[in-house]
């Protein structure tokens, strides 16, 4: 009996030791993040033909052409993309070689998709010249990737290295981005005849993850913001570019810049296809000029603009998606009485600088308004990043407190 008991103990002990031995190894930081020291070794192993890490602007200059290589008579870009008068393409796609030397870009993620303004997209920032390791002015590039909740993996401040071979670079509404070619054949879309055709599309999530390495842990302190007023901003970049290669190159290189626009207030207005309209108290599901950040477009999906202004009269749009978590929050100073108090809240708006234009006819007819420039916040206080910081009459003791439109208390005004 004693022998049997001892054997049982031995068997039990062996089973426990076996379970311990089979327990999976915990993930370490080294398993997830590549170190600076190991980076060159990793790159050497990945491609026998060698590699080059391009500066972001160098990457665009090398691989992004005006017409791209997807323009053809039989299978064109979307019709509204081309301004024949000036030879400008607002949409383009250039494919990158899949073989040969490794093509890499490197930057730190500046966006956060939690609040919904950067759905399946991100922006990276570069502030170091990879050829000399010397500081440079910030360079930025948008990335279109079919990855929901990408911030869970690629957090704000995370530096990433992307192998671009086999991908593409192009412009969507004139905004440069890393992408893949995508053909839109939705014949039921609004203005479908203008939209069917080639355009930049989202990189499949599996492809992006396979081509991307994270360098070190996320560090938001390494991000560089240009804190700037509108007078200074428009002295650096034109409010209305010259309609030639040089003019368009200037604004394309400024796209994606991480900025803090200071000394501005919401005017309580919106730019509706080039027409300035006063916002009103209305239900965001039924009125495009409701006094919230981004009322419904009836699922058309274009970005909604609300105008920011400074004391010198310069303006820029605050751009938001109708699908963002704060889309139906009132603008600072707006409420159920309208937009009268908007001018009383002044401060800063942080976010991503952009120049968005999807109709080439605007260029051909010379109908630029200057409101094509926008800053897109990554959130508001309590929802994502606190990018809109405004105060009542400039008093920091009285900050703007976000408030959402309440459909339960809404009553449509009656006509007299």
C-alpha positions in Angstrom: 0.0 0.0 0.0 2.9 2.3 0.9 4.6 1.6 -2.4 1.4 2.4 -4.3 1.1 5.6 -2.5 4.7 6.6 -3.2 4.2 5.8 -6.9 1.0 8.0 -6.9 3.0 10.9 -5.5 5.7 10.4 -8.1 3.2 10.4 -10.9 1.4 13.5 -9.5 4.7 15.3 -9.1 5.8 14.4 -12.6 2.4 15.7 -14.0 2.9 19.0 -12.2 6.4 19.4 -13.5 5.2 18.6 -17.0 2.5 21.3 -16.8 5.0 23.9 -15.5 7.4 23.0 -18.3 4.6 23.4 -20.9 3.5 26.8 -19.7 4.0 29.3 -22.5 6.7 31.8 -22.1 5.5 35.3 -21.3 6.0 38.0 -23.9 8.8 40.4 -23.1 9.4 44.0 -24.5 12.2 42.5 -26.6 9.6 40.2 -28.3 7.4 43.1 -29.3 9.7 46.1 -29.9 12.8 46.3 -32.0 15.7 48.1 -30.3 17.7 50.8 -32.1 20.8 48.6 -31.8 19.2 45.6 -33.5 17.6 47.6 -36.3 20.4 47.5 -38.8 20.9 43.8 -38.2 17.2 43.1 -38.8 17.3 45.2 -42.0 20.4 43.4 -43.3 18.8 40.0 -42.9 15.5 40.9 -44.5 16.8 41.8 -48.0 19.9 40.5 -49.8 19.7 43.5 -52.2 20.2 46.0 -49.4 17.8 48.7 -48.2 17.3 52.4 -47.8 15.3 54.3 -45.2 13.9 57.3 -47.0 13.1 60.6 -45.4 9.3 61.1 -45.9 9.6 64.0 -48.3 12.3 62.2 -50.2 10.0 59.2 -50.4 7.3 61.3 -52.0 9.8 63.0 -54.4 11.2 59.7 -55.5 8.0 57.6 -55.9 4.9 59.9 -56.2 4.4 61.4 -59.7 1.7 63.8 -60.7 -0.3 61.4 -62.9 0.7 58.2 -61.2 0.9 54.9 -63.1 -2.8 54.0 -62.9 -4.1 56.7 -65.3 -5.4 55.2 -68.5 -8.1 55.8 -71.1 -9.7 52.5 -70.5 -9.6 52.3 -66.7 -9.2 55.9 -65.4 -9.1 57.6 -62.0 -12.3 58.9 -60.8 -13.5 61.6 -63.2 -13.5 64.5 -60.8 -9.8 64.0 -60.0 -8.2 65.7 -63.0 -7.8 69.4 -63.8 -6.8 69.3 -67.5 -6.4 73.1 -67.6 -3.4 73.0 -65.1 -2.4 69.3 -65.4 -3.2 68.6 -61.8 -4.4 65.3 -60.4 -6.1 65.3 -57.0 -6.2 61.5 -57.0 -3.2 59.4 -58.0 -1.6 56.0 -57.5 2.0 55.0 -58.0 2.9 51.4 -57.3 6.2 50.6 -55.6 8.6 47.8 -56.7 7.9 44.6 -55.0 11.5 43.2 -55.5 15.0 44.6 -55.4 16.3 47.0 -52.8 14.2 47.3 -49.6 12.2 50.6 -49.5 11.6 51.7 -46.0 10.1 54.7 -44.2 10.2 55.5 -40.5 8.2 57.8 -38.2 6.3 58.2 -35.0 2.5 57.8 -34.9 0.8 61.2 -34.3 -2.8 60.1 -34.4 -5.3 58.3 -32.2 -8.3 56.6 -33.7 -10.3 56.2 -30.4 -12.4 59.3 -30.9 -13.1 58.3 -34.5 -11.5 61.1 -36.6 -8.8 58.8 -37.9 -10.8 55.7 -38.7 -8.6 53.1 -40.5 -5.9 55.7 -41.0 -2.9 57.1 -39.2 -0.2 59.8 -39.7 3.5 59.3 -38.9 6.0 62.1 -38.2 9.7 62.2 -38.9 12.0 64.7 -37.1 15.4 63.1 -37.8 17.3 62.9 -41.1 18.0 59.1 -41.4 21.1 59.7 -43.6 22.9 62.0 -41.0 21.0 61.4 -37.8 20.6 65.2 -37.6 17.3 66.9 -36.6 15.1 68.3 -39.4 11.8 70.1 -39.6 8.9 67.7 -39.1 7.9 65.7 -42.1 4.6 63.7 -42.1 2.8 61.2 -44.1 -0.7 59.7 -43.9 -1.2 55.9 -44.0 -4.4 54.3 -45.1 -4.7 50.9 -43.5 -7.7 48.5 -43.1 -7.1 48.0 -39.4 -9.9 48.8 -36.9 -8.8 50.2 -33.6 -5.3 50.5 -34.8 -4.4 52.6 -31.8 -4.5 49.5 -29.7 -1.4 48.3 -31.4 0.2 51.4 -32.9 -0.3 53.9 -30.1 0.3 57.6 -30.3 4.1 58.2 -30.0 5.0 54.7 -31.2 7.9 54.8 -33.7 7.4 52.4 -36.6 9.5 51.2 -39.5 7.5 50.2 -42.7 8.8 48.1 -45.6 7.0 49.7 -48.6 7.9 47.2 -51.3 4.8 46.1 -53.2 2.6 48.9 -51.7 1.7 52.2 -53.4 1.9 55.9 -52.7 -0.8 58.2 -54.0 -3.1 61.1 -53.2 -6.7 61.1 -52.0 -8.4 64.5 -52.4 -4.8 65.8 -52.8 -3.5 64.4 -49.5 -0.4 62.1 -50.0 -0.6 58.7 -48.4 0.9 55.2 -48.3 -1.8 52.9 -49.7 -2.7 50.2 -52.2 -4.5 50.7 -55.5 -8.3 50.5 -55.1 -11.0 50.5 -57.8 -14.3 52.0 -56.9 -17.2 50.6 -59.0 -20.1 51.8 -56.8 -22.6 52.9 -59.4 -25.1 53.8 -56.7 -23.0 56.4 -55.0 -23.9 60.0 -55.0 -22.4 61.5 -58.2 -21.3 58.0 -59.1 -20.3 59.0 -62.6 -17.6 61.2 -61.1 -16.4 58.7 -58.5 -16.0 55.4 -60.4 -12.4 54.7 -61.0 -9.0 54.2 -59.4 -8.0 55.8 -56.1 -5.8 55.1 -53.1 -7.2 52.3 -51.0 -6.5 50.8 -47.5 -3.5 48.5 -47.0 -4.9 45.1 -45.8 -4.2 44.7 -42.1 -2.3 41.5 -42.4 0.0 43.0 -45.0 0.6 46.1 -42.9 1.4 44.2 -39.8 3.8 41.9 -41.7 5.6 44.9 -43.2 5.8 47.0 -40.0 8.1 46.8 -37.0 7.7 48.8 -33.8 10.9 50.5 -32.5 11.0 51.0 -28.8 8.0 51.7 -26.6 5.5 54.5 -27.3 6.7 58.0 -26.2 4.4 60.9 -26.8 7.1 63.3 -25.5 9.1 62.7 -28.7 6.3 64.2 -30.9 7.0 67.7 -32.2 4.1 70.2 -32.4 4.4 73.5 -34.3 2.5 76.0 -32.0 1.5 78.7 -34.4 -1.0 81.4 -35.1 -2.8 81.8 -38.4 -0.9 84.9 -39.6 2.4 83.0 -39.2 1.0 79.8 -40.6 -0.1 81.5 -43.8 3.3 83.3 -44.1 4.9 79.8 -44.3 2.3 78.1 -46.6 -0.1 79.8 -49.0 -3.7 80.0 -48.1 -4.4 79.6 -51.8 -1.6 77.8 -53.7 -0.4 78.7 -57.2 -2.0 76.2 -59.6 1.3 74.6 -60.8 3.6 71.8 -59.8 5.5 74.1 -57.3 2.4 75.4 -55.7 0.8 72.0 -55.2 4.1 70.5 -54.0 4.2 73.1 -51.2 0.8 72.2 -49.8 1.2 68.5 -50.2 4.4 68.5 -48.2 2.6 70.5 -45.4 -0.2 68.0 -45.2 -0.2 65.9 -42.0 1.8 68.4 -40.1 1.2 68.2 -36.3 0.2 71.7 -35.1 -1.3 73.7 -32.3 -3.3 76.5 -33.8 -3.4 79.2 -31.1 -5.5 82.3 -30.4 -8.6 81.2 -32.4 -12.3 80.9 -31.7 -15.2 79.2 -33.5 -17.2 81.6 -35.5 -20.4 79.4 -35.4 -20.2 78.9 -39.2 -19.5 76.2 -41.6 -18.0 76.0 -45.1 -20.6 74.3 -47.3 -18.9 73.6 -50.7 -17.4 77.0 -50.7 -20.4 78.8 -49.3 -20.1 80.2 -45.7 -23.3 79.4 -43.7 -24.3 80.3 -40.1 -24.9 77.3 -38.0 -28.2 77.0 -36.1 -29.7 75.0 -33.3 -31.1 72.0 -35.1 -31.2 68.2 -34.9 -27.8 66.9 -36.2 -29.5 64.0 -38.0 -31.5 66.3 -40.2 -29.5 69.5 -40.7 -26.0 69.9 -42.1 -25.7 73.3 -40.4 -26.6 72.2 -36.9 -24.3 73.9 -34.4 -22.3 70.7 -33.5 -18.9 69.5 -34.7 -20.1 67.1 -37.4 -23.8 66.6 -38.2 -24.9 63.8 -40.4 -24.0 63.8 -44.1 -26.7 61.1 -44.6 -23.8 58.6 -44.8 -22.1 60.3 -47.8 -19.1 60.5 -45.5 -17.2 63.7 -46.4 -15.5 65.6 -43.6 -17.5 68.3 -41.9 -16.0 71.8 -41.4 -16.5 74.3 -38.7 -14.7 77.6 -39.1 -12.0 78.9 -36.7 -10.9 82.5 -36.8 -8.4 84.8 -35.1 -8.5 88.4 -34.2 -6.8 89.4 -37.4 -9.6 87.8 -39.4 -7.6 84.8 -40.7 -9.6 81.5 -40.8 -9.0 77.8 -41.0 -11.5 74.9 -40.7 -11.8 72.5 -37.9 -12.5 69.2 -39.7 -14.4 66.3 -38.1 -16.1 63.1 -39.2 -19.8 62.5 -38.6 -18.8 59.1 -37.3 -16.5 60.5 -34.5 -17.6 60.0 -30.9 -18.0 63.7 -30.4 -19.7 64.5 -33.7 -22.9 65.6 -32.0 -21.2 67.7 -29.3 -21.8 71.4 -29.4 -18.9 73.7 -30.6 -17.4 75.8 -27.9 -19.9 78.5 -27.0 -22.8 76.9 -28.9 -25.9 75.5 -27.2 -29.6 75.3 -27.5 -29.8 79.0 -28.0 -27.6 79.0 -31.1 -24.0 80.2 -31.7 -24.1 83.7 -30.2 -21.6 82.8 -27.5 -19.0 81.1 -29.7 -16.9 84.3 -30.0 -16.5 84.3 -26.2 -14.4 81.1 -26.2 -10.9 81.5 -27.4 -7.9 79.2 -27.2 -6.0 76.4 -29.0 -6.8 73.6 -31.3 -4.3 70.8 -31.7 -4.3 68.2 -34.4 -3.3 67.3 -38.0 -3.0 70.0 -40.6 -4.6 69.1 -44.0 -5.6 70.5 -47.4 -8.6 68.6 -48.7 -10.1 69.0 -52.1 -11.8 66.3 -54.1 -13.2 68.3 -57.0 -10.7 69.3 -59.7 -13.3 71.6 -61.2 -12.7 73.9 -58.3 -9.1 74.4 -59.6 -10.1 74.7 -63.2 -12.7 77.4 -62.4 -10.3 79.1 -59.9 -12.8 78.8 -57.1 -10.5 78.1 -54.2 -11.7 79.9 -51.0 -8.8 79.4 -48.7 -10.9 77.3 -46.4 -9.5 74.1 -48.0 -7.0 74.2 -45.1 -8.1 72.5 -41.9 -6.9 71.1 -38.6 -8.4 67.8 -37.5 -8.4 67.2 -33.7 -7.8 63.7 -32.3 -10.4 64.1 -29.7 -11.9 66.4 -27.1 -11.7 66.4 -23.3 -13.1 63.1 -22.0 -13.1 61.5 -25.5 -9.7 60.6 -26.8 -7.0 63.3 -26.7 -7.8 66.7 -25.3 -7.1 68.7 -28.5 -9.6 71.6 -28.2 -8.6 73.8 -25.3 -10.7 77.0 -25.1 -11.6 79.4 -22.3 -14.4 81.8 -21.6 -13.0 85.3 -22.5 -9.5 83.9 -22.1 -9.8 83.1 -18.4 -8.2 79.8 -17.7 -10.4 79.4 -14.6 -13.4 79.0 -17.0 -12.5 76.3 -19.5 -14.9 75.1 -22.2 -16.7 72.0 -20.9 -17.9 69.7 -23.7 -21.7 69.2 -23.9 -23.6 66.9 -26.2 -26.8 67.7 -28.1 -29.7 66.1 -26.3 -32.4 64.7 -28.7 -34.7 64.2 -25.7 -35.0 67.9 -25.0 -35.0 69.0 -28.6 -38.1 70.7 -30.0 -38.0 71.8 -33.6 -38.7 75.5 -33.8 -42.2 76.3 -35.1 -42.6 78.6 -38.1 -44.6 81.8 -37.5 
